[in-house]
Amino acid sequence: MKPRKVIDRTTTPDGEVLELTLEADGNYVIRLRRVPLMSSGASGSERAMAKVARQILGSRKRCRVLVGGLGMGFTCRSALDAFGPDAAITVAELRPRIVEYNRGPLGPLADHPLRDPRLRLFEGDVEQLLTQGAWDAILMDVDNGPDAKSTRSNKTLYGPRGVALMARALTPGGVLVVWSVDASQPFEAALRRCGLAVETQRVHARTEARKGPKHTLFIGRAAQGK
């Protein structure tokens, strides 16, 4: 078996080590401080986020969609496919190196979403875009979840202020989908306190597998007349 290959290792401006590797099984993995953030072999739950939002929004046209976190491009690709040619989709990515990876070795994994003219890339904090609503769908995947944060600064995003920002940024009847490794009753409660109708789904981590690990999607729906 081939050993793990380190494709890139860099230190972020806040002193954290970010690493892209090609694993022995052929999957790419991005780690921060040696903590796995994402793997190309477990993209099923990321792909499911846009499908869930599209199903809830039904036939709504010209949807404005905000994707929080570029990752390996799977959520963006799913959003482009689900919302069709009249959608306006923006992805916010804080780390320039992640953008470089998607323009380089990771690009083919999700069929190069950054090359699609419907997708606008915002290189900065997604919180800045949450104040520029309203969004018909917000797909938030900027960390391992509300209770499994790998980046300290994301505490604000998943806290009361951040949840309120996400809820206010939705159009009437809009939908928020937040990715997480695990369930979190406190986070569900925070979404409800902001007036959203909340449900959770456990979805398979692997795209074609019907066994193995599952991840959690928190789904919040804004009132039609908000």
N, C-alpha and C positions, 0 to 999 in steps of 0.2 A: 504494500500500500504506500502511495506517495505521502510524504510528510506535508504538514501544513506549510503553505507558502505565504509569506508576508509580502503583500503587494505595495502597501504604503503604511508608514507610521509617522505621525506628526503630533506635535504638542499644540493644543489650542491656545488662544490668547489668555484664557483663564487658568492655564497650567495643566490641563487634563490631556492624557494621551489618547488619541484617536487612531484606530488601526483598522485597515482593510486586509482581510486574508482570504485566500482560496484554500478551502479545507480539503482533507484527503478524500472526502466523498464527492467532491466536485462543486460544492455549494460555496457561495461567497458569504462572509460574515463581517459585519462592522461591530467593533467593540469600542467602548469608552471606559477608560480606567480598567481595562480587562473584563468589563461586564458586557456580555453580548447584548447589543441593541436590536439587531435584526439579522435574519438569515434568508438567503434566496430560496432555501428549501422549505420555508415556512411562511409562504405569502398568502395562504388562503384567507386568513382573517382580514388582512389588509385589503384584498380584492373585494371582500364581502361588504365593506363599509359603503361604497358607492351604490352597490346593488340594493342594499337595504334602504338607503335614502331615496333612490329613484322609485322604488316600489311605494314608499309612503307618499311621495309627491305626485305619483300618478302621471297624468298627461301634462303637467305644468310645462309651459314652453319657456324658452330663453332663460333657463335657470342660471343664477349666479352662484357659483360653487367655490368655497374656500377650502383648500386642503392645507392643514397644518402639519408640516413635516414632509420633506421630499422622500426620505428613506431611500429605498432602492427603486422607486418609481412605480411600484405596483398599484398604490392607491390612486395616483394620477392617471395611470393607464385605465384602470377600472372606471374612473369618473369620466374620462373622455369617451369610453365605449358606452357607458350607461346613459349619459345625458345628451349625446347626439351632437349634430353639427351646429345647432343654434345656441349651444351653451357657452358661457363665459366662465372659464375656470382659472383660478389663481392659486398657486402653491407658494407657501412661505417656508423658506429654509434659512436657518440662522447660521449654519456652518458652511463656509465657502468650499471646504474640502469635500463635503457630501455632494455639492453641485458638480465639482470636478469629477468625482467618481461616476456620477450619472452621465456625464458627457464623455466618459472614457470607458473603462472595462465593464461597468454595470449597465450601460446604455442598452445593449441588446436584450437584457433580461425582460424588460417590459416594453420592448419595441420602441425605444427612444421617445418617451413622452415629451421630453423637453424640445423636441423638434416640431411638435404639433402647433400650428399657428393659433389654435384656440386656447392654448395654455400660456398664462403669463407667470413668469418667475419673479417673486419678490424675495430678495436676499436680505433678510432682516427678521425681527421678532414678529411672530404672528399676532401678538397683542396689538400692534399698530394697525393691522388690518381689521381687527375686531371692532375698532372705533370708526370704521369706514363702511358700515353696513348700508343697506341690509342684504343679507345673504339668504338665498333659498335653502342652501344646504351647507353645513360646516362639518368637515370630516377631520377630526383632530387625532393625530398620531405623532406627537412630538416627543414621547417618552414611553417608558414601560407601563405607565398607568398612574392613576391618582395616588396609589399607595406603594408604588415601586419605582420611584423617581431615580433616574441615574444622574440627572443634572439638577443641582441645588436650586438654580434659578427658576425651575419649573414649579416649585412649591407655590409661587404666586398664581401661576396659570391655573392650577388645579384647586386653588383655595377659593374662598367665598368671593373675592374680587374678580378672579378670572372666570369663575362659573357665571357670575352676574354679567360680565362682559359678553360671554358667549351667548347667553340667553337673550340679551338685548339686541344682539347683532342679527338675530333671525327675522325674516319677514313673517307676516301672519301665516300660520300654517307651516312655517319652515321647520327643518329637521336638523338636529345636532347628533352626530355619531362620534363617540369617543372610544378609542381603542385602549384595551388594557390587558395585561397578562392575567389578572385575577379580578374577581368581583370585589365590590366595595360598597357596603351599605351606607357609610357616611357620605360618599360621593353621590350616590343615588338620592339621598335626602337633600343634599345641597342643590341638586338639579330641581327637585320638586319645590324647594323653597323659592326658587326663582320663577315659579309658575309654569314649568314644563311638565307635560304628561310623560312619564318615564317608564321604560321597560328595558330589560336586558336580554341579550342573546348570547349563548355560548356557541362559538363556531370553531370548526376544525382549523388548526394551524396550517395544515398541508392542503394544497388546493384540491387534489384528487383523492385524498385519503378519507376513509370513514372510520378511522381509529387513530390513536395517538393523542397528543396534547390538544387542548382547546384553549381559546382565548375568549375574552369578554368584550362585547360591544354594549356600551351604554347608549341608549337611544332616547333623545328628548325631543318632544314635539311642541312647538309653540301653538298657542290658541289661534284660531282663525281670525278672531277679531282683536288681536292684541295691538 
